[in-house]
Amino acid sequence: MEEEKPKAPYQLMTVDPGHFHAGLIQKTHLKDLDSIAFVFAPEGPDVQDHLNRIESYNTRSDNPTHWVEEVYIGADFFEKMLEDRPGNIMLVAGSNARKTQFIKKAVEVGINVLADKPMAINSQDFELLKEAFELAEQNKVFLYDMSDLTGLFRVASFLGLGLTMIGIGYVYRRFVFRPPPQEV
């Protein structure tokens, strides 16, 4: 019987990776981020560009990474991510049309979010985004805007912040906020 390698504390779920920022977090190995990354996307060239970018990180001669991408492609990609929920950090850096809805739904169900700019493109999205920030606070998850994310240092900085927030949320849920016992 083979022993299963323990998972790192954080698992990345990339949703609709339509911008190069979606791959920057995987440009280097990050100790507490599991090497298995999940991608949920609609069919099209954007997801292939993302996968090619990750593969280039894995195959470069200088400091290659070792990411394993598990990919789901389909029109129901976001719903599939919510159903399967294989990770605890959602990264969204693609089409702006539904991005704010994705953000709000993710924090609503307790998923941490890293989002590329813009997080809202109209007044309705802005109202949804305000609700999302309130929900993130209530649910003790982080919602982070990756604006102006350009260098590896910034990637490491926001990931460090995110991991810290996840840790704080975990401690809070584990030791401070305990749901009342359920009646049998």
C-alpha positions in Angstrom: 0.0 0.0 0.0 1.5 3.3 -1.1 1.4 6.2 1.3 -0.4 9.3 -0.1 1.7 12.4 0.0 0.1 15.0 2.3 -1.4 18.0 0.5 0.0 21.5 1.1 -2.4 23.7 3.1 -3.5 25.7 0.1 -4.9 24.6 -3.2 -5.3 26.9 -6.2 -8.4 26.9 -8.4 -8.0 29.1 -11.4 -11.3 30.1 -13.0 -11.5 31.4 -16.6 -7.8 32.2 -17.0 -8.1 34.8 -19.8 -5.3 37.1 -18.7 -1.6 36.4 -18.1 -2.0 37.4 -14.5 -3.7 34.1 -13.9 -0.4 32.3 -14.4 1.9 34.6 -12.5 1.3 33.0 -9.2 2.6 29.8 -10.6 5.8 31.3 -12.0 7.8 29.9 -9.1 7.3 27.2 -6.5 5.5 28.4 -3.4 6.1 26.2 -0.4 2.6 26.1 1.1 0.7 26.0 -2.3 0.0 22.5 -3.5 1.7 21.6 -6.8 -1.6 20.3 -8.1 -3.6 23.3 -9.5 -7.1 23.1 -10.7 -8.3 25.0 -13.8 -12.0 25.5 -14.6 -12.6 27.3 -17.9 -14.8 27.7 -20.9 -13.6 26.2 -24.2 -11.4 28.6 -26.2 -7.8 29.8 -26.7 -7.5 31.5 -23.3 -7.3 28.3 -21.4 -4.7 26.9 -23.8 -2.6 30.0 -23.5 -2.7 29.6 -19.7 -1.8 26.0 -19.8 1.1 26.7 -22.3 2.3 29.4 -19.9 2.4 27.0 -16.9 4.1 24.4 -19.1 6.8 26.9 -20.0 7.4 27.4 -16.3 7.7 23.7 -15.8 10.1 23.1 -18.7 12.4 26.1 -18.4 16.0 25.3 -17.7 16.5 27.8 -14.9 14.4 27.0 -11.7 11.7 24.9 -13.4 8.4 24.5 -11.5 6.5 21.2 -11.1 2.9 22.2 -11.5 0.3 19.5 -12.4 -2.8 21.1 -13.9 -6.1 19.3 -13.5 -8.4 20.9 -16.1 -12.1 21.0 -16.5 -13.4 22.7 -19.7 -17.1 23.3 -20.2 -19.8 25.9 -20.4 -20.6 25.1 -16.7 -17.0 25.6 -15.5 -17.9 27.9 -12.6 -20.7 25.7 -11.4 -18.4 22.7 -11.7 -15.7 24.5 -9.6 -18.3 25.2 -6.9 -19.6 21.6 -7.0 -16.2 19.9 -6.8 -14.4 22.6 -4.8 -11.0 20.9 -4.9 -9.2 24.0 -3.5 -9.5 26.8 -1.1 -8.2 29.8 -3.2 -10.0 30.9 -6.3 -8.0 33.0 -8.7 -10.0 34.8 -11.4 -8.2 36.8 -14.1 -10.3 36.5 -17.3 -13.4 37.8 -18.9 -15.0 40.7 -17.0 -18.6 39.9 -18.0 -19.3 37.6 -15.0 -16.2 38.2 -12.8 -18.0 40.1 -10.1 -20.7 37.4 -9.9 -18.0 34.7 -9.6 -16.3 36.7 -6.8 -19.5 37.2 -4.8 -20.6 33.6 -5.1 -17.1 32.3 -4.1 -16.9 34.4 -0.9 -20.5 33.6 -0.2 -19.6 29.9 0.1 -16.4 30.5 2.0 -13.7 30.4 -0.8 -10.8 32.8 -0.7 -10.5 35.0 -3.8 -7.6 36.6 -5.7 -9.1 38.7 -8.5 -7.5 40.6 -11.4 -8.6 44.1 -12.3 -11.2 45.3 -12.9 -13.3 43.6 -10.3 -16.4 45.5 -11.4 -17.2 47.1 -14.7 -20.5 48.9 -14.1 -22.6 50.2 -11.2 -24.5 46.9 -10.8 -21.2 45.0 -10.5 -19.9 47.6 -8.0 -22.9 47.0 -5.8 -22.3 43.2 -6.0 -18.6 43.8 -5.2 -19.5 45.8 -2.1 -21.7 42.9 -1.0 -18.9 40.5 -1.7 -16.5 42.4 0.5 -19.1 42.4 3.3 -19.6 38.6 2.8 -15.8 38.0 2.8 -15.5 39.8 6.2 -18.5 37.8 7.6 -17.2 34.5 6.3 -13.6 35.2 7.4 -12.2 34.7 3.9 -10.0 37.0 1.9 -10.9 38.9 -1.2 -7.8 40.5 -2.8 -7.5 42.7 -5.9 -4.4 41.9 -7.9 -4.2 45.4 -9.4 -0.9 46.3 -10.8 0.4 42.8 -10.3 3.5 42.7 -12.5 6.5 41.2 -10.7 7.4 38.1 -8.9 7.9 40.1 -5.7 4.3 41.3 -5.9 3.1 37.8 -6.5 5.0 36.5 -3.4 3.7 39.5 -1.4 0.1 39.1 -2.1 0.3 35.3 -1.7 1.9 35.8 1.7 -0.9 38.2 2.6 -3.4 35.7 1.4 -2.0 32.8 3.2 -1.8 34.9 6.4 -5.5 35.8 6.0 -6.4 32.1 5.5 -4.5 31.2 8.6 -6.2 33.9 10.6 -9.6 32.8 9.3 -8.8 29.2 10.2 -7.8 30.1 13.7 -10.8 32.3 14.1 -13.2 29.6 12.9 -11.5 26.9 14.9 -11.1 28.7 18.3 -13.1 31.9 18.4 -16.3 31.3 16.3 -17.8 27.9 16.9 -21.1 27.2 15.4 -23.8 26.1 17.9 -24.1 22.3 18.2 -26.7 20.9 15.8 -29.7 19.2 17.3 -30.1 15.5 16.5 
